[in-house]
Amino acid sequence: MKKQLADLQGSFDKRMVTIDKVGVKGIQYPIIVEDRSKTTQHTIADLDIYVELPHESRGTHMSRFIEILNKYHEETLIPKLPEFLSDLKSELHANASYIKLQFPYFVRKIAPVSGIESLLGYDCIFEASLLEQYELVIGVIVPITTLCPCSKEISEYGAHNQRSLVTVKITYSDFVWLEEIIDKVEEVASCEIYPALKRVDEKYVTERAFDNPMFVEDIVREITLKLRADKRVTSFYVESDNYESIHNHNAYACVKEIKG
């Protein structure tokens, strides 16, 4: 008779400590994302998947996370996230389940003068949770150029620039394209980032930034106004990291808001 293997994860734990999130991180997985210009885009996501572990359970069954995920291998995962999280809760007897997807998303950029085309990658984040209700947060990290207004004001010959990374995360009541979030950020930048530039383009973006100086505070405030005006957005988080060119530290600002 085959000996039954012990299930230590399923054993009772007397320490009475509920673990908010336990699971697996850093799973690479192919996904399909809706694309405003091409209908869909295939990419590779890094997945972090968790459940809440009740205080009486010593551990969770890590292999089941992968087993449940693999049930969706032939599916488009993102529209199935509520079903996926429900399966996690049911199979692992959990009160809450979570998934985070981080993936590169590519947008075709056209240089402002020469018109040459190239692809720019944006890091995107989807964070979904299922407790009593399902919630989805979507976000994009957008690289931009900013130019210091103070430097421009006090200098006779120019001003210093920053390469900035702006992170925007939102919840929404009606569908929002990732490209719409990107547009909101790039519209308030001193200038957009372009992967490929000819000399005529470089002249344009340099002068564009000089004519449109922005503090890190200006960036997050201007994006906040755009998100407040978008009736689909129900809550948002905006942060900007400005990588200073004349200091060894960064400038930073953040706004978060739940719209009532």
PyMOL commands that set and color helices and strands:
alter all, ss='L'
color gray80, all
select helices_A, chain A and resi 62-70+78-91+149-154+178-188+199-211+216-229
alter helices_A, ss='H'
color red, helices_A
select strands_A, chain A and resi 19-35+39-53+97-110+117-130+134-147+161-172+191-192+233-244+250-258
alter strands_A, ss='S'
color yellow, strands_A
deselect
rebuild
show_as cartoon
